[in-house]
Amino acid sequence: MRSRTNAAARTPGARPQPSLVAELQQLGFSDYEARAYMALLAASPATAYEVSKAAGLPRANTYAALASCVEKGAVQPVSEAPVRYVPVAPSELLERIANDTASRCERLATELRKVDPDDGRDFVLNLDGEAQVHAKIGEMLRTARQHIWIKAHEDVVDAHRSELRAAAARGVSILVILFGSDGDRFRFNKRVRVFLHEGNGVRIGNADNLFTITTDFTTALTAQMVGGVHAAYTRNQAIVTMAESLIRHDMYLAEIFERFGPQIDAAFGPHLESLRRGYFSPSQLATMDAMLAKLAASVPRR
């Protein structure tokens, strides 16, 4: 705590800076409380009368503002007849506010988790733009405690590699169905399993441009990552179960391809082409034909 006792220190100085007053208001101070505290930082110890003159406050309101500042632990009285005030040092004040806020948030997080929705229904949150979508994916990865399941292209997964590594280090079980070729890049420890989609990781249809993630059997997000980036996030149990089922069946298929790949290719063609032609939409067929042509062109001629 700082105290200035000379007469010059009590001379009213410049009015409090509006930007700093606004920042203090964000921390729970009223306008008058913030201005009174700032005035004391500029010149103290000071009486209520001196503070009112320095801060440009009505005298009657200054007494109430200083009393509130004392209750907040931002100001202390140091004399009587007349009462003079000094400010608590900003570093001390802000550290206490930060600690109190962190403790309050922890308590609230615990208590709010106990509150159930009245009607049992869960929302679907729409997210638009790359920044929002990646921020939500990062949040899901950081808060996962049991498992993370992902189906996505390696480029998108790579953007969250550090968060996946941290999740694996804290014991979260991770399963990735990967479009791409570098599965080893994400095998951080034995709790991480990575399968190339259908055994080869090749993109064939339009749905292959999606990023799908589920965590802890409670949350799911599906994002369109090509063109305009947008996503849907939910805790709705039916949708979460559906997303997990899709990833789970891709895992089954990946393991089946590892064991029976040549037989499957012989029966249905590479990339399950004959199967897909029976079930794809016209736009999906066009995408598949373009991808197959691109793959054929990339194969060296003998």
C-alpha positions in Angstrom: 0.0 0.0 0.0 1.2 3.5 -0.9 0.8 6.6 1.2 1.9 10.2 0.3 1.6 12.6 3.2 2.9 15.9 1.8 0.6 18.7 0.9 1.5 18.6 -2.7 0.3 15.0 -2.9 -3.2 16.2 -1.9 -3.4 18.8 -4.6 -6.1 17.8 -7.2 -4.5 16.5 -10.3 -5.6 15.4 -13.8 -9.1 13.9 -14.0 -9.1 10.0 -14.2 -8.5 8.5 -17.7 -11.9 7.3 -19.2 -10.3 4.2 -20.6 -9.0 3.1 -17.2 -12.2 3.9 -15.5 -14.0 1.8 -18.1 -11.6 -1.1 -17.4 -12.3 -0.9 -13.7 -16.0 -0.9 -14.3 -15.5 -4.2 -16.1 -14.1 -5.6 -12.8 -17.2 -4.6 -10.9 -16.5 -0.9 -9.9 -19.2 1.7 -10.5 -18.3 4.8 -12.4 -18.0 6.9 -9.2 -16.0 4.2 -7.4 -13.5 3.8 -10.3 -13.0 7.6 -10.5 -12.5 7.9 -6.8 -9.9 5.2 -6.7 -8.1 6.7 -9.7 -8.1 10.1 -8.0 -6.5 8.6 -4.9 -3.8 6.9 -7.0 -2.9 10.3 -8.3 -2.9 12.1 -4.9 -3.2 10.5 -1.5 -3.9 10.6 1.4 -7.0 12.7 0.6 -10.3 13.6 2.2 -13.6 12.9 0.6 -13.8 16.6 -0.3 -10.4 16.5 -2.0 -11.3 13.3 -3.9 -14.6 14.9 -5.1 -12.7 17.9 -6.4 -10.0 15.8 -8.1 -12.4 13.3 -9.6 -15.1 15.8 -10.5 -17.7 14.0 -8.4 -20.7 15.4 -6.4 -19.5 15.5 -2.8 -22.4 13.5 -1.4 -21.8 10.7 -3.9 -18.1 10.7 -3.1 -18.7 9.6 0.5 -20.8 6.6 -0.7 -18.2 5.7 -3.4 -15.3 5.8 -1.0 -17.3 3.6 1.5 -18.0 1.1 -1.3 -14.3 1.1 -2.2 -13.4 0.4 1.4 -15.8 -2.6 1.3 -14.2 -3.8 -1.9 -10.7 -3.6 -0.3 -9.6 -1.0 -2.9 -9.2 1.9 -0.4 -8.3 2.2 3.2 -9.0 5.1 5.7 -5.8 6.2 7.5 -6.9 9.0 9.8 -9.9 10.6 11.5 -11.3 14.1 11.8 -11.1 14.5 9.0 -11.0 11.0 7.5 -8.4 10.6 4.8 -8.1 7.7 2.4 -5.3 5.9 0.6 -5.6 3.4 -2.3 -4.5 -0.2 -2.1 -1.6 -0.7 -4.6 -3.0 -1.7 -8.0 -0.9 -4.9 -8.2 -2.2 -6.0 -4.8 -5.8 -5.1 -5.7 -5.8 -6.8 -9.1 -4.1 -9.9 -7.9 -6.8 -10.3 -5.2 -9.6 -9.7 -7.8 -8.0 -12.3 -10.1 -7.8 -14.9 -7.4 -11.3 -14.2 -6.2 -12.7 -14.4 -9.7 -10.8 -17.7 -10.5 -12.1 -19.3 -7.3 -15.7 -18.1 -8.0 -15.5 -19.5 -11.5 -14.3 -22.9 -10.3 -17.2 -23.0 -7.7 -19.7 -22.0 -10.4 -18.4 -24.6 -12.8 -18.9 -27.3 -10.2 -22.4 -26.1 -9.2 -23.7 -25.4 -12.8 -22.8 -29.0 -13.8 -25.3 -30.2 -11.4 -28.1 -28.2 -13.0 -30.1 -30.3 -15.5 -32.3 -28.8 -18.4 -35.9 -28.6 -17.3 -37.2 -30.4 -20.4 -34.2 -32.7 -21.1 -33.7 -31.3 -24.6 -30.3 -30.2 -25.9 -29.5 -27.5 -28.4 -27.5 -27.5 -31.7 -25.1 -24.6 -32.0 -24.3 -23.3 -35.4 -20.8 -22.0 -35.9 -19.6 -19.9 -38.9 -16.1 -19.1 -40.0 -12.8 -20.9 -39.6 -11.9 -19.1 -36.3 -15.1 -20.1 -34.5 -15.0 -23.7 -35.8 -11.3 -24.2 -34.8 -11.9 -22.5 -31.4 -14.7 -25.0 -30.6 -12.7 -28.0 -31.7 -9.9 -26.8 -29.5 -12.2 -26.4 -26.6 -13.6 -29.9 -27.0 -10.1 -31.4 -27.1 -8.9 -29.5 -24.0 -11.9 -30.5 -21.9 -12.2 -34.2 -23.0 -11.6 -36.5 -20.1 -12.4 -40.0 -21.4 -12.2 -40.3 -25.1 -11.9 -38.4 -28.4 -13.0 -39.8 -31.7 -12.2 -38.0 -34.9 -12.9 -38.6 -38.6 -11.1 -35.9 -40.7 -8.3 -35.1 -43.2 -4.8 -35.0 -41.8 -4.4 -31.3 -42.6 -7.3 -30.3 -40.3 -6.2 -32.8 -37.6 -2.7 -31.3 -37.8 -4.0 -27.9 -36.9 -4.9 -29.4 -33.4 -1.9 -31.7 -33.0 -0.6 -30.0 -29.8 -4.1 -30.3 -28.2 -4.4 -33.9 -29.2 -0.9 -34.6 -27.8 -1.8 -33.0 -24.5 -5.1 -35.0 -24.3 -3.1 -38.2 -24.9 -0.6 -37.3 -22.2 -3.4 -36.9 -19.6 -4.8 -40.3 -20.4 -7.6 -39.6 -22.8 -8.3 -42.5 -25.3 -8.1 -41.2 -28.9 -9.3 -42.8 -32.1 -8.7 -41.1 -35.5 -10.1 -42.2 -38.9 -7.7 -40.3 -41.2 -7.9 -39.1 -44.7 -4.3 -38.8 -45.7 -1.1 -40.9 -45.5 0.8 -39.9 -42.3 -1.0 -41.7 -39.5 2.2 -42.1 -37.5 2.3 -38.3 -37.0 -0.6 -38.6 -34.5 0.3 -41.8 -32.7 1.6 -40.1 -29.6 1.3 -43.1 -27.2 -0.5 -46.4 -26.9 -3.8 -44.7 -26.1 -4.0 -43.3 -29.6 -5.2 -45.4 -32.5 -5.1 -44.1 -36.0 -6.7 -45.8 -39.0 -6.4 -44.7 -42.6 -9.9 -44.4 -44.0 -10.8 -47.7 -45.8 -7.2 -48.8 -45.4 -5.7 -46.2 -47.8 -6.8 -42.7 -46.5 -8.0 -41.6 -50.0 -10.8 -39.0 -50.4 -13.5 -40.2 -52.7 -16.9 -38.5 -52.0 -18.1 -35.1 -50.9 -18.6 -36.3 -47.3 -14.9 -36.8 -47.1 -14.5 -33.0 -46.7 -16.2 -33.1 -43.3 -14.5 -32.9 -39.9 -16.4 -35.0 -37.3 -15.4 -35.2 -33.6 -17.1 -36.7 -30.6 -15.9 -36.5 -27.0 -16.7 -38.4 -23.8 -20.0 -39.8 -25.2 -21.6 -36.3 -24.6 -20.5 -33.9 -27.3 -20.3 -33.9 -31.1 -19.3 -31.5 -33.9 -19.4 -31.9 -37.6 -17.8 -29.2 -39.8 -17.7 -28.5 -43.5 -14.1 -27.6 -44.0 -14.0 -26.9 -47.8 -15.4 -23.7 -49.2 -17.3 -21.8 -46.5 -16.3 -23.2 -43.2 -19.2 -23.9 -40.9 -20.1 -26.4 -38.3 -22.9 -27.8 -36.0 -22.0 -28.5 -32.3 -24.4 -30.4 -29.9 -24.8 -32.2 -26.7 -28.0 -33.8 -27.9 -27.6 -37.5 -27.0 -29.3 -38.8 -30.1 -27.1 -36.9 -32.4 -23.9 -37.6 -30.4 -24.8 -41.4 -30.6 -25.3 -41.1 -34.3 -22.0 -39.4 -34.9 -20.2 -42.0 -32.7 -21.9 -44.8 -34.6 -20.7 -43.4 -37.9 -17.1 -43.2 -36.7 -17.3 -46.6 -35.0 -18.4 -48.2 -38.3 -15.5 -46.5 -40.1 -13.2 -48.1 -37.6 -14.8 -51.5 -38.3 -14.3 -51.0 -42.0 -10.7 -49.9 -41.6 -9.9 -53.0 -39.6 -11.7 -55.2 -42.2 -9.7 -53.6 -45.0 -6.5 -54.3 -43.1 -7.3 -58.0 -43.1 -9.3 -58.5 -46.3 -8.3 -55.6 -48.5 -7.4 -57.7 -51.7 -10.6 -59.7 -51.5 -12.7 -56.5 -51.0 -11.1 -54.9 -54.0 -11.7 -57.9 -56.1 -15.4 -58.0 -55.2 -16.2 -54.3 -55.3 -13.3 -52.6 -57.2 -10.7 -50.3 -55.7 -12.2 -47.7 -53.3 -15.5 -49.7 -53.3 -16.3 -48.1 -56.6 -19.1 -50.5 -57.7 -20.8 -50.1 -54.3 -20.6 -46.4 -54.3 -22.0 -46.1 -57.8 -25.2 -47.7 -56.5 -25.7 -45.3 -53.6 -24.0 -41.9 -54.4 -26.0 -38.8 -55.5 -25.2 -37.3 -58.9 -22.9 -34.7 -57.3 -21.1 -37.4 -55.2 -20.6 -39.4 -58.4 -19.1 -36.5 -60.2 -16.7 -35.9 -57.3 -15.8 -39.6 -57.2 -15.1 -39.7 -60.9 -12.9 -36.7 -60.7 -10.9 -38.2 -57.8 -10.6 -41.6 -59.6 -9.3 -39.8 -62.7 -6.8 -37.9 -60.7 -5.6 -41.0 -58.9 -5.3 -42.8 -62.3 -3.3 -39.9 -63.7 -0.9 -40.0 -60.7 0.0 -43.7 -61.3 3.3 -43.9 -63.2 3.0 -45.7 -66.6 5.2 -48.7 -67.2 
